Amino acid sequence: MEIRIIIAFLLAFVIALVLGKLFIPWLNRRKMAQPLKEEVAQIYAEKENEQAAEKE
């Protein structure tokens, strides 16, 4: 009985990995990505500016 549970879990995990690898790019091609909030986008922009300044 326990081996059936382990096999079911592993099978579900592998299926989720495979479908996830296919499904996420499909969503991105259809522009279904979750938009970033304005505050978060601003934080990322500030970090990029800081990293660019450090490289110079």
C-alpha positions as a printed NumPy array, in Angstrom:
array([[  0.   ,   0.   ,   0.   ],
       [  2.771,   2.473,   0.896],
       [  4.627,   1.826,  -2.343],
       [  1.495,   2.772,  -4.313],
       [  1.365,   6.119,  -2.498],
       [  5.029,   6.801,  -3.256],
       [  4.599,   5.863,  -6.919],
       [  1.489,   8.064,  -7.199],
       [  3.354,  11.003,  -5.661],
       [  6.375,  10.597,  -7.923],
       [  4.201,  10.213, -11.01 ],
       [  2.207,  13.338, -10.136],
       [  5.419,  15.252,  -9.481],
       [  6.953,  14.268, -12.825],
       [  3.735,  15.13 , -14.671],
       [  3.635,  18.539, -12.966],
       [  7.254,  19.231, -13.932],
       [  6.735,  18.253, -17.568],
       [  3.464,  20.126, -17.978],
       [  4.876,  23.156, -16.164],
       [  7.808,  23.341, -18.584],
       [  5.334,  23.349, -21.489],
       [  2.579,  25.455, -19.953],
       [  4.57 ,  28.474, -18.723],
       [  6.111,  29.338, -22.127],
       [  2.664,  28.863, -23.705],
       [  1.215,  31.411, -21.277],
       [  4.064,  33.839, -21.977],
       [  3.499,  33.591, -25.738],
       [ -0.132,  34.537, -25.16 ],
       [  0.86 ,  37.541, -23.014],
       [ -0.744,  36.104, -19.891],
       [  2.156,  37.005, -17.636],
       [  1.233,  38.675, -14.381],
       [  2.056,  42.383, -14.6  ],
       [  4.335,  43.829, -11.945],
       [  2.937,  46.43 ,  -9.643],
       [  4.328,  49.903, -10.142],
       [  6.141,  49.932,  -6.782],
       [  7.858,  46.615,  -7.477],
       [  8.933,  47.736, -10.943],
       [ 10.413,  50.877,  -9.419],
       [ 12.395,  48.844,  -6.859],
       [ 13.841,  46.647,  -9.625],
       [ 14.757,  49.716, -11.671],
       [ 16.559,  51.232,  -8.684],
       [ 18.518,  48.014,  -8.099],
       [ 19.532,  47.867, -11.759],
       [ 20.733,  51.481, -11.584],
       [ 22.776,  50.71 ,  -8.462],
       [ 24.373,  47.671, -10.113],
       [ 25.183,  49.668, -13.251],
       [ 26.811,  52.381, -11.135],
       [ 28.907,  49.801,  -9.279],
       [ 30.221,  48.328, -12.54 ],
       [ 31.463,  51.689, -13.775]])
